[in-house]
Amino acid sequence: MDFEPYRRELLAHCYRMLGTPDEAEDVVQETYLRALRAYDRFEGRASLRSWLYRIATNACLTALEQRRRRPLPSGLGAPSADPDAPPIPAEPGDAWPRPIPDALVTPESADPAAIAVARDGVRLALIAGLQLLPPRQRAVLILREVLAFPAAEVAEMLGTSVAAVKSTLQRARARLGSAAEVGEPTEPEQRALLDRYMSAFMNSDLAALEQVLRDDAVIEPVPSRTWFTGKRTCVAFLRHVMGEPGEWRMTPARANGQPAAAVRYRGEPFGVAVLTVAQGGIARITVFGFPDLVARFEPAAAGRE
């Protein structure tokens, strides 16, 4: 049986559940192994797709029994009011979500609607919010609201009742809340904002960087527990990290359905910056300061140039 046509969507599903691409890829492989071992008992009472989602979801729930939740800094406390203070370091045991390249989860289809749906399903705000939910609430919310499986099918996948699924979904919605709707610029406008952001940083042009930020901009530098909100505070923080012209080098990329940049500092890998853009400029900059991410994003970015 060929499971490969489902790989991208299963990877996206496991990523939503677990918050990191590496762990998601491991669980997809585990899903395939479990499916192969159990295939002789698969009697076609459900579609192959929903059967694979059942296996993947339960594999994720098992994995989450041994893992800490992975919030962003904004999920851990209030923003810092002092951009001049040293960042609050991560605590032992802190775990963080990581971005995923669009190329891993975007369907190969040229259908713009399919691509848009795939990107919406891995937006960083959604991934960060999901990590705040208990695992079963997370699973129900994803299966019902992101993937639109019927409640009866979700109950079958999770070995529970339809009433329990509906109750769990209500609690998940209440806990997660709803993100404010913001108008998103067109893709060329997003790329233009990304270009201006990268140029300002690489040229150490703080005034140019300030021009592309919205008044309500947010910066989250991971891994630390400190984050900032408001253009004035964000700019004051960036003044400390911008450095001299040429110290920062950036390569355009796409992560979580959003414009991003693979970042090097003085030639060495630094991490990946993911931009949330809205009408009026950049609304959020999430900087994942993990050097190993650079190799994952640079080849994909270079292939599109």
Secondary structure, DSSP 8 states (H G I E B T S, - for coil): ---GGGHHHHHHHHHHHHS-HHHHHHHHHHHHHHHHHHGGG--SSS-HHHHHHHHHHHHHHHHHTTS-----GGGTS---S-TTS---B--TT-------BHHHHS-S---HHHHHHHHHTT-HHHHHHHTTS-HHHHHHHIIIIIS---HHHHHHHHTS-HHHHHHHHHHHHHHH----------HHHHHHHHHHHHHHHHTT-HHHHHHHEEEEEEEEEESBS--EESHHHHHHHHHHH--STTSEEEEEEEETTEEEEEEEETTEEEEEEEEEEETTEEEEEEEE--TTHHHHHHHHHHHH-
